[in-house]
Amino acid sequence: MAQTDSVIDAWRKSARCEAHNCVEVAERTDEVAIRNSAVPDDELAFARPVWAAFISGVRAGQFDLR
């Protein structure tokens, strides 16, 4: 997907990120994209329902190391 200025401006990262190698997230109309701030030209995009399921799983502790 081609990036537009509005998408580039929408990238955000955690306030806890202190290095230049952070995960950034951009919300789009039909998807959510993520990228490494150190490699901004490479990104992964997920359909909104897939992203919502992932976030729900993170919040529920499904990916916690035991």
Summary of the structure (lengths in Angstrom):
residues: 66
radius of gyration: 12.9
end to end distance: 37.3
largest distance: 41.6
contacts: 131
relative contact order: 0.15
helix: 27%
strand: 33%
